[in-house]
Amino acid sequence: MIIFHPHLSFRFSHLQDGSDVYQFGGARNPDNELYVFDASYCESNDLVGTALSDGTCRVQSLADCDNEPYFQDQCVLSLPPGYFPGGVGHLTALFWDKSGTRLATCIASGRVVLWLLQLVDRGGVQALHPSCISVLQGGHDAGRPLFGAKYCGGENQELLMTWGVDGKVCVWDSFSVGEVVSPLCTLISHANYPIYALDITDDEMKSKDQAADTQKVCIAVGGGADSGFLGMPAYLYDL
């Protein structure tokens, strides 16, 4: 039997900049406690991003120090208060690209924010500098939570897939800049089938019965409003 032991744990607190004005859960959360909705580790840079209920994404470093892992705050990703009408809302999910320089954060309002994280030299010390490069909106139903995002589309991961409770899978240009009001396309749209999970083949597969330069990608989608006798359905799509 394999036993797993906790290696590292950390606790988040409200920022001292007024960000605790937003209260997730309303009357059900009278103490305005913070909740973690998602966390993602990036192997290429030893960074962990955490999506919190106060609308911020906290980025921590797990880089080795004298052969021992350590926990160090790097930066906080957050849009200015009042950027969106009615507030930013809590973050529901986040996803790194494989280079570790791009991060997509999903908001409960149905929006996606794309971030660029670069190392800069500050007085001889390397520091992580985040920049908001794009806000994606208009593809998903406004006010309905998103459940995930994933970079894909070749070696440079030129595409971003997003999915949520509205039953849609939208495809965006992952190198978008500024405010984008519509996706490149909507692959799936089933209002009665909220999508909770999605995965895509990392390596594009060449089909034997197609031309050598034609590539085939498979996507697995899971969700549903309720389950029947056979359980919750999952769908497989070929692109």
C-alpha positions as CSV (number, residue, x, y, z in Angstrom):
1,M,0.0,0.0,0.0
2,I,1.3,3.4,-0.9
3,I,0.9,6.2,1.7
4,F,1.1,9.8,0.6
5,H,2.2,12.4,3.2
6,P,1.6,16.1,2.9
7,H,4.8,17.8,1.7
8,L,3.9,21.4,1.9
9,S,0.8,23.4,2.8
10,F,0.0,27.1,3.0
11,R,-2.9,29.3,4.0
12,F,-4.2,32.4,2.3
13,S,-5.5,35.6,3.8
14,H,-7.3,38.7,2.5
15,L,-5.1,41.4,1.0
16,Q,-4.8,44.7,2.8
17,D,-5.9,46.7,-0.3
18,G,-9.7,46.6,0.0
19,S,-10.0,43.3,-2.0
20,D,-12.0,41.8,0.9
21,V,-14.9,44.1,0.0
22,Y,-16.1,41.3,-2.3
23,Q,-17.7,38.6,-0.2
24,F,-18.2,35.2,-1.7
25,G,-21.2,33.3,-0.5
26,G,-23.1,36.3,0.9
27,A,-25.0,35.5,4.1
28,R,-23.7,31.9,4.0
29,N,-20.2,33.2,4.6
30,P,-20.6,35.9,7.3
31,D,-16.9,35.8,8.2
32,N,-15.9,36.3,4.5
33,E,-13.5,33.4,4.6
34,L,-11.4,32.7,1.5
35,Y,-12.0,29.6,-0.5
36,V,-9.7,27.9,-3.0
37,F,-11.5,26.9,-6.2
38,D,-8.6,25.6,-8.2
39,A,-4.8,25.3,-8.1
40,S,-2.4,24.5,-11.0
41,Y,1.3,23.6,-10.9
42,C,3.6,24.5,-13.8
43,E,6.5,22.1,-14.1
44,S,8.6,24.4,-16.3
45,N,9.0,27.1,-13.7
46,D,8.1,25.5,-10.3
47,L,5.2,28.0,-9.9
48,V,1.8,27.2,-8.4
49,G,-1.2,29.4,-9.3
50,T,-4.3,29.3,-7.0
51,A,-7.7,30.7,-7.8
52,L,-9.5,32.2,-4.8
53,S,-13.0,33.4,-3.9
54,D,-11.9,37.0,-3.5
55,G,-11.2,37.2,-7.3
56,T,-7.5,37.0,-7.1
57,C,-5.0,34.5,-8.3
58,R,-2.0,34.0,-6.0
59,V,1.2,32.8,-7.5
60,Q,3.8,31.0,-5.3
61,S,7.2,29.5,-6.1
62,L,8.2,26.0,-5.1
63,A,11.7,26.3,-6.4
64,D,14.5,24.4,-4.5
65,C,16.6,26.2,-2.0
66,D,19.6,24.3,-0.7
67,N,17.9,21.0,-1.9
68,E,14.8,21.8,0.1
69,P,11.6,23.0,-1.4
70,Y,10.3,26.3,0.0
71,F,7.2,28.4,-0.3
72,Q,7.5,32.0,-1.5
73,D,4.9,34.5,-2.6
74,Q,5.7,35.8,-6.1
75,C,2.7,38.0,-7.2
76,V,-1.0,38.5,-7.0
77,L,-3.0,38.6,-10.2
78,S,-6.1,40.8,-10.0
79,L,-7.9,43.4,-12.0
80,P,-8.7,46.8,-10.5
81,P,-11.8,47.1,-8.4
82,G,-14.7,48.2,-10.5
83,Y,-13.2,47.0,-13.8
84,F,-16.3,44.9,-14.4
85,P,-19.8,46.2,-13.6
86,G,-21.0,44.5,-10.5
87,G,-17.5,43.4,-9.4
88,V,-15.0,40.9,-10.6
89,G,-16.4,37.8,-8.9
90,H,-14.6,34.7,-7.7
91,L,-12.1,32.8,-9.8
92,T,-13.3,29.3,-10.8
93,A,-10.3,27.9,-12.6
94,L,-6.9,28.6,-14.1
95,F,-4.4,26.9,-16.5
96,W,-0.8,27.4,-17.5
97,D,0.6,27.1,-20.9
98,K,3.6,24.7,-21.3
99,S,6.2,27.5,-21.3
100,G,5.0,28.8,-17.9
101,T,4.8,32.4,-19.2
102,R,1.1,32.5,-19.9
103,L,-1.7,31.9,-17.6
104,A,-5.5,31.9,-18.2
105,T,-7.9,32.6,-15.3
106,C,-11.6,31.9,-15.4
107,I,-14.2,34.1,-13.6
108,A,-17.6,33.2,-12.4
109,S,-19.1,35.9,-14.5
110,G,-18.3,34.0,-17.7
111,R,-15.1,35.9,-18.6
112,V,-11.5,34.7,-19.1
113,V,-8.4,36.9,-18.4
114,L,-5.1,36.1,-20.0
115,W,-1.9,37.0,-18.2
116,L,1.8,37.2,-19.2
117,L,4.3,36.5,-16.5
118,Q,8.0,37.4,-17.2
119,L,11.1,37.5,-15.0
120,V,12.6,40.9,-14.8
121,D,15.8,42.2,-13.1
122,R,15.2,44.5,-10.2
123,G,18.4,45.6,-8.6
124,G,20.2,42.4,-9.4
125,V,17.2,40.3,-8.1
126,Q,15.0,38.3,-10.4
127,A,11.3,39.1,-9.9
128,L,8.2,37.9,-11.5
129,H,6.3,40.7,-13.4
130,P,2.7,40.0,-14.4
131,S,0.8,41.8,-17.1
132,C,-2.8,41.5,-18.1
133,I,-2.8,41.1,-21.9
134,S,-6.5,40.2,-22.8
135,V,-10.0,39.8,-21.5
136,L,-12.2,37.3,-23.3
137,Q,-15.9,37.8,-23.1
138,G,-19.0,37.3,-25.2
139,G,-18.5,33.7,-26.1
140,H,-20.1,32.2,-22.9
141,D,-23.4,33.3,-21.3
142,A,-22.9,36.3,-19.2
143,G,-23.1,35.7,-15.4
144,R,-22.7,31.9,-15.7
145,P,-19.5,30.3,-14.3
146,L,-16.8,28.8,-16.3
147,F,-15.2,25.6,-15.2
148,G,-11.9,25.5,-17.0
149,A,-9.6,26.6,-19.8
150,K,-6.8,24.7,-21.6
151,Y,-4.1,25.9,-24.0
152,C,-3.8,23.8,-27.2
153,G,-3.2,24.1,-30.9
154,G,0.3,23.0,-32.0
155,E,3.8,23.6,-30.7
156,N,3.1,27.2,-29.8
157,Q,-0.4,26.5,-28.3
158,E,-2.0,29.1,-30.4
159,L,-5.6,28.2,-29.2
160,L,-7.4,28.3,-25.9
161,M,-10.4,26.2,-25.1
162,T,-12.9,27.2,-22.4
163,W,-16.0,25.5,-21.0
164,G,-18.6,26.1,-18.4
165,V,-22.1,25.7,-17.0
166,D,-23.7,27.1,-20.2
167,G,-22.8,23.9,-22.0
168,K,-20.5,25.6,-24.4
169,V,-16.9,24.9,-25.5
170,C,-15.4,28.0,-27.0
171,V,-12.1,28.3,-28.9
172,W,-10.1,31.5,-28.7
173,D,-6.9,32.9,-30.1
174,S,-4.5,32.4,-27.1
175,F,-2.4,35.3,-28.2
176,S,-5.3,37.8,-28.1
177,V,-4.6,41.3,-27.0
178,G,-7.1,43.7,-25.4
179,E,-10.8,43.1,-25.0
180,V,-12.2,40.3,-27.2
181,V,-16.0,40.1,-27.5
182,S,-16.3,36.8,-29.4
183,P,-14.4,33.5,-29.8
184,L,-13.0,32.1,-33.0
185,C,-15.7,29.5,-32.9
186,T,-18.0,27.6,-30.6
187,L,-17.3,23.8,-30.9
188,I,-20.2,22.6,-28.6
189,S,-23.4,24.3,-27.4
190,H,-25.8,22.3,-25.3
191,A,-27.8,24.4,-22.9
192,N,-29.0,21.4,-20.9
193,Y,-25.6,19.8,-20.6
194,P,-23.3,21.9,-18.3
195,I,-19.7,20.9,-19.0
196,Y,-17.6,20.3,-15.9
197,A,-14.5,18.8,-17.4
198,L,-12.6,18.6,-20.7
199,D,-9.4,17.2,-21.9
200,I,-7.7,17.1,-25.3
201,T,-5.0,14.9,-26.7
202,D,-1.6,16.5,-26.2
203,D,-0.1,15.1,-29.3
204,E,-2.0,15.5,-32.6
205,M,-2.5,12.1,-34.2
206,K,-2.2,11.5,-37.9
207,S,-5.1,9.5,-39.3
208,K,-4.0,6.5,-41.5
209,D,-6.8,7.0,-44.0
210,Q,-6.0,10.7,-44.5
211,A,-3.2,12.7,-46.1
212,A,0.1,12.9,-44.3
213,D,-0.4,16.6,-43.5
214,T,-3.9,16.1,-42.1
215,Q,-4.0,15.9,-38.3
216,K,-6.7,14.5,-36.0
217,V,-7.3,15.7,-32.5
218,C,-9.6,14.1,-29.9
219,I,-11.5,15.9,-27.2
220,A,-13.3,14.3,-24.2
221,V,-16.1,16.2,-22.6
222,G,-17.9,15.4,-19.3
223,G,-20.8,16.9,-17.6
224,G,-24.6,16.8,-17.6
225,A,-27.5,18.1,-15.5
226,D,-28.3,14.8,-13.9
227,S,-27.4,11.1,-14.2
228,G,-29.6,8.3,-15.2
229,F,-29.4,4.5,-14.6
230,L,-26.2,4.2,-16.6
231,G,-24.5,7.2,-14.9
232,M,-23.3,10.5,-16.1
233,P,-22.6,10.6,-19.9
234,A,-19.3,11.7,-21.4
235,Y,-18.7,12.6,-25.0
236,L,-15.7,12.1,-27.4
237,Y,-15.2,14.4,-30.3
238,D,-12.9,14.2,-33.3
239,L,-11.5,17.4,-34.8
